[in-house]
């Protein structure tokens, strides 16, 4: 940071000779003080995931995903046609532990069964030997989201369980 103050020394010509000049310097002299402020260390983390759509071809930008920490959204991204999801970089500027949550935001398409998984990314920010920040990321499981496209020709799977209650008499096996 540069010292921005200005100092105006007094200059006076003494006599007829232009080289005969009297310069007065303020008390304490002329001093400019600059100071060095090292940049704040930071490290950026770019998280990615995979999108799978069963039942039809995946389209670019079709599904939306977010990363959050402590309930606050940090980044959002959509899938590419190849299934890749790449979030914008998240920057950290001090050591510490961060738990990030990645999830898909369900859309309104009723022909899609959306994946409601929440994937946890544990981000550990540390200082290295040069005092630079480094990041280590581990996931609780593979960062893969799978949706299913359901058509009228897609067989539905259903599991039913029923119980028979008979009031006023004892139910005998095979009676109904």
N, C-alpha and C positions, 0 to 999 in steps of 0.2 A: 504494500500500500504506500503510495507516494504522498509525501508531505505537500499539501496544496497551498499552504499559506504564502503570502507574498511579502517581501521585504524591499523597501525603497531606500537605498542609501542616499544621503544628501550629496549633491554635486554642485560645486560653485567654481566659476572661473575667477582666477585671481590675476588681475592685470590684463594687459593687451595680448600677451602671448597665449594662443589657443592650447598650447601644451602645458601651460601653468594652471593646473586644476587642483582644487582642494576637495577631497572626498571624505565625508564624515560617515563613519560606520556606527550603527546603533550600539548602545551599551550591550555587552554580552556577545558581540560579534554577529556574524551572519551564519546561522545554523539551520540546516534542513535535515529533518529526521525522517527517514523512510523505515518501514518495518516490514519484515517478511512474515506472511501468514501462510503456512503450508496448506495445500488444498485438503479439504475434508475427504478422507478416504471413503471410497464407495465400491461396491461390487454389484453387478447386475446378474440376475438369474432369469433365464428364459425357459419356461416350462412348456412341455408339449404332451400331447395325448393322441390316441387313435380312435376314430369313429368307425364302427361297423354297422351296416344296415342290411339285415337279412330280409329277403323277399323281393328286392328290386335294387336298381343301381342308385348309388349315392350321388347327390348333386352338390355342386359347389355352394357353400354358404347356407346350407339347408338347416343346420342345427346350431344352437347357441350354447356356449359354455362360459362359466365364470370361475374366477379364483377369488376367494375371500379369506380374510383373516379377522378374527374377533367380530364377525358379523359385517365387516366393511368390505365392499367389493374393491379388489385391487386391479383386476384385469378381466377382459372379456375377449372371446374369439369365436369364430365360426369354423366349421370344417371345410376342407378342400375336397374336391371330387375324388381324390385318391384316399380319403379318410384321415389325412393328417390334420392335426389341430395344433397351431403354434400361437401361443399367447405373446402379447407384448412383454418386453423385459420389465422386471420388477427390481428396483434399485434399493439396496440396503446401505446405510452409512455408519453402522456401528455393530460390534459383535453382539451375538445373542441367538436365542432359539426362536424360530418362527414355525407355527403350525398353519399351513395353508390348506384350504379345502377347495377341491375342483369338483364341479357338478354341472350337469346339463340342465338347462332351463327347458322344461317340457313345453312344446308348442301346442297348437290347437288342432292339428291334423288327427282326426279320430281313426284314421287307418294306420296309425303308427302307435306301437306300444313303446313308450319312452323308457330308457334306462334311468332308474332313480338312484343309482350308485353315487356315493360321495367318496372321492379318493382323497386321501390325506398325503400331503407332501411335507415332510419334516425338513426344514431348511436351517442348517447350522452355520452361522457366520462367525468366523474366527480371524484373528490377526496372525499373519505369517511372520517369519523372522525379519522381514524388511518392513514390518508394521503395515503391510498392505492387507486389505480384507480379502478373505477367500470364502467361498460358499460350498457346502456339501449338501446335496439333496438326496433324500431317500423317500420312496413311496411305500405306503402300506400294502399296495398291490399294483399289478401292472395298470398303467393309466389307459384303460381301454373301456369305451362305452359302446354297448351293443343295443340297437333298437331293432324292432321287428315290424316289417310292413305286413299288414293283414289285409287280404282281399276276401271277396265272398267265396272264392274257391279254396281259401286256406282253412283247413279243418280247425275248429275251435276245440280247445282242451278244457274240460271241466271236471271237477271232482266234487261229488255230492256225498254227504253223509246224512242219514235220517235215523230218527228214533221213533218208536211207536209207544204211545202211552195209552193205557186202558184205564178208565176211571170206573170205579164201582165193582170191579172184579179183578182177579189175578190173571195176568197175561200168561198164557201157556205157549210154549215153543211151537211154532208152525201154525198157530191158531188163525192168523191173518196172512 
